[in-house]
Amino acid sequence: GVHELDVFASTDEAHYLTLKKQGVLAAYLPLGVNNLPKAYRSVDPDNTYHVGALGFVVINYSTKLNRPPDTWTDLLDRRWRGQITVGHPGFSGYVGNWVVAMWDKYGWDYFTKLAQNNPKIGRSVNDTVTDIVSGERLVGAGPDNYSLENKARGNPIDVQFPTGDAILIVSPVAILKEAPHPNAARLLESFFYTREYSTAIAKTYNYPIRSDVPPPSGIPIDRIKWYRNKAERLEKAVPEAIAKWRETFGV
């Protein structure tokens, strides 16, 4: 076949398990990867893929609230009935990640109880931001980056990193074994671990992957308490979670 791709990037870490099994990824240890916090240096022990970007699913809330929820289980409180917004695991990798994490941490009963609070269910994780900014809902499970971008525009929204773990989303990057431009691919992948790259993505309200670059949230990345689904778990659990979600919420 024709090999046209040098570097592959995706927000779904499970993609890389399939590509590894197919033997199409090249092992490479990028320059500068040791500049990352230790927890993010070796997401794949075989070095066939590495962190390209990080994101979090956190509690989004309207700044009209005197006190936002502190934990994920706070969203089950009846005071939030009719005031919650979430995306859909069948349409969003971020939401799928969050659903699997809640399922593993609290059991599926978490969603049975959440359904009793009549949440508005969109598609994208970013729909949470739209609903809160418009005033249609007050709280939800949403992204850190798009929420902080809207906050910077003066919209009434902010993020709460829950005391029971923010849900870490790893968006890897990998070099293809048959890359037509392997040297350029290695150079590009190494660029991800420079201060310049982290500074650039921080300006767009994404978390810098280096701890020596100030984050848009004000919380250094190595001080965030997070929970990360294993890629092997996501590969099997997301399809099951989508089916259970539709049964529980009817959408």
C-alpha positions in Angstrom: 0.0 0.0 0.0 0.9 3.7 -0.2 2.3 5.1 3.1 1.4 8.8 3.4 1.2 9.3 7.2 4.2 10.3 9.3 2.6 11.1 12.7 -0.8 10.0 14.1 -2.6 11.9 16.9 -6.0 11.1 18.5 -8.0 11.9 21.6 -8.9 8.2 22.0 -6.0 6.3 23.6 -7.7 3.0 22.8 -6.9 3.6 19.1 -3.2 3.0 19.9 -3.8 -0.4 21.3 -5.2 -1.5 17.9 -2.4 0.1 16.0 0.2 -1.6 18.3 -1.4 -4.9 17.7 -1.2 -4.3 13.9 2.5 -3.5 14.3 2.3 -0.2 12.5 3.8 2.1 15.2 7.5 2.9 15.5 9.2 2.8 18.9 10.9 6.1 19.6 11.9 8.0 22.8 11.4 11.7 21.9 13.9 14.4 22.9 12.8 16.3 25.9 10.2 13.8 27.2 12.0 13.8 30.5 10.9 17.5 30.9 7.4 16.2 31.7 6.2 15.4 35.2 7.1 11.8 35.9 3.6 10.5 35.8 3.2 11.5 32.1 6.6 10.4 30.7 5.8 6.7 29.9 2.1 6.3 29.0 3.2 3.4 26.8 6.1 1.2 28.3 7.2 0.3 24.7 7.5 3.9 23.7 5.3 3.5 20.6 3.2 6.5 21.6 3.5 9.4 24.0 1.5 12.2 25.5 0.6 14.9 22.9 -1.9 16.8 24.9 -3.8 16.5 28.2 -7.3 17.5 29.1 -9.6 17.0 32.1 -13.3 16.4 32.6 -14.1 18.5 35.6 -17.2 20.1 37.3 -18.4 23.1 35.3 -20.6 25.5 37.0 -22.3 28.9 36.7 -20.6 31.7 38.6 -24.1 32.7 39.7 -23.9 29.9 42.3 -22.7 30.8 45.8 -21.2 27.3 46.2 -20.6 24.9 43.4 -20.4 21.1 43.9 -17.1 19.8 45.3 -17.3 16.2 44.3 -18.8 14.0 41.5 -21.3 12.5 44.0 -22.5 16.0 44.8 -24.2 16.0 41.4 -26.6 13.3 42.8 -28.0 15.7 45.4 -31.7 16.6 44.8 -30.9 20.3 44.9 -29.5 19.9 41.3 -32.6 18.3 39.9 -33.2 19.9 36.5 -30.0 21.9 36.7 -27.4 19.4 35.4 -26.0 19.1 31.9 -23.8 16.4 30.4 -22.7 15.1 27.0 -23.2 11.6 25.6 -20.7 8.8 25.6 -21.9 7.7 22.1 -20.7 11.0 20.6 -17.8 12.2 22.7 -14.6 10.5 23.7 -14.3 12.8 26.7 -17.7 11.9 27.9 -17.0 8.2 27.3 -13.9 8.5 29.4 -15.9 10.2 32.2 -18.7 7.7 32.1 -16.3 4.7 32.4 -14.5 6.5 35.3 -17.7 7.1 37.2 -18.8 3.5 36.6 -15.6 2.1 37.9 -15.4 4.4 40.9 -19.0 4.4 42.0 -20.8 1.6 40.2 -23.5 2.0 37.6 -25.9 3.0 40.4 -24.2 6.5 40.1 -26.0 7.0 36.7 -29.2 5.5 37.9 -29.3 8.2 40.6 -28.1 10.9 38.2 -31.0 10.1 35.9 -33.4 10.9 38.7 -32.1 14.4 38.7 -33.3 14.8 35.1 -30.0 16.0 33.5 -30.0 17.6 30.0 -28.1 15.3 27.8 -26.3 16.8 24.7 -23.7 15.2 22.5 -20.3 16.9 22.8 -18.6 17.5 26.1 -18.6 21.1 25.0 -22.4 21.2 25.1 -22.1 21.4 28.8 -20.4 24.8 28.4 -23.0 26.1 26.0 -25.9 25.2 28.4 -24.2 26.8 31.4 -23.2 30.0 29.6 -26.8 30.4 28.2 -28.2 30.0 31.7 -30.2 26.8 30.7 -28.3 24.7 33.3 -26.2 25.5 36.4 -23.7 22.6 36.7 -22.3 19.7 34.7 -19.5 17.4 33.8 -17.5 19.3 31.2 -14.0 20.2 29.8 -11.4 22.4 31.5 -10.1 24.1 28.3 -13.3 25.3 26.6 -14.8 26.4 29.9 -11.8 28.5 30.8 -11.8 30.0 27.3 -15.4 31.1 27.9 -14.6 32.4 31.3 -11.8 34.5 29.8 -14.4 36.0 27.4 -16.4 37.2 30.4 -19.0 34.5 30.4 -20.5 33.3 33.8 -18.8 29.9 33.9 -15.9 28.4 35.9 -14.4 25.0 36.7 -14.1 23.1 39.9 -11.4 20.3 40.1 -13.3 17.8 42.2 -11.8 16.6 45.4 -12.6 13.0 44.2 -10.3 13.3 41.1 -10.5 15.1 37.9 -10.8 12.7 35.0 -7.6 12.8 33.0 -7.9 12.5 29.2 -4.6 11.5 27.5 -4.4 12.5 23.8 -1.3 10.6 22.5 0.9 11.1 19.5 2.8 8.4 17.6 5.1 7.9 14.6 4.2 5.3 12.0 6.7 2.6 11.3 6.5 3.2 7.6 6.5 7.0 7.8 7.7 8.4 4.5 9.6 11.2 6.4 10.8 9.5 9.6 13.3 12.2 10.6 10.8 15.0 10.3 8.3 12.8 12.3 10.8 12.5 15.1 11.5 16.2 15.1 7.8 17.0 15.3 7.2 14.5 18.1 10.1 16.0 20.1 8.7 19.5 19.6 5.7 18.4 21.7 8.0 18.4 24.8 9.5 21.9 24.3 8.7 24.9 26.4 7.5 26.6 23.2 4.8 24.0 22.6 3.5 24.1 26.1 3.4 27.9 26.1 1.5 27.9 22.8 -1.2 25.5 23.9 -1.6 27.3 27.3 -2.5 30.4 25.3 -5.5 28.5 23.9 -6.5 27.5 27.5 -5.2 23.9 27.1 -3.1 22.4 29.9 0.7 22.7 29.2 2.3 19.3 29.5 5.4 20.8 31.1 5.2 21.8 34.7 7.5 24.9 34.1 4.8 26.6 32.0 1.9 28.3 34.0 -1.4 26.6 33.4 -4.6 28.6 32.5 -6.4 27.2 35.6 -3.7 28.4 37.9 -3.2 24.9 39.3 0.1 23.3 38.3 -0.3 20.0 36.5 1.8 18.1 39.0 -0.6 19.2 41.8 -3.8 18.0 40.2 -5.4 14.9 41.8 -6.6 12.9 38.8 -8.0 9.5 37.7 -7.0 8.0 34.4 -8.8 5.1 32.8 -6.4 2.5 31.4 -6.6 2.2 27.6 -7.3 -1.5 27.8 -10.4 -0.7 30.0 -11.6 2.0 27.6 -11.3 -0.3 24.6 -13.8 -2.8 26.2 -15.9 -0.6 28.5 -16.9 2.3 26.2 -19.2 0.2 23.9 -20.8 -1.4 27.0 -21.2 2.0 28.7 -23.0 3.4 25.6 -25.5 0.6 25.7 -26.1 0.9 29.4 -26.3 4.7 29.1 -29.1 4.5 26.5 -30.9 2.0 28.7 -30.7 4.3 31.7 -31.3 7.6 30.2 -33.4 6.6 27.1 -31.1 8.5 24.7 
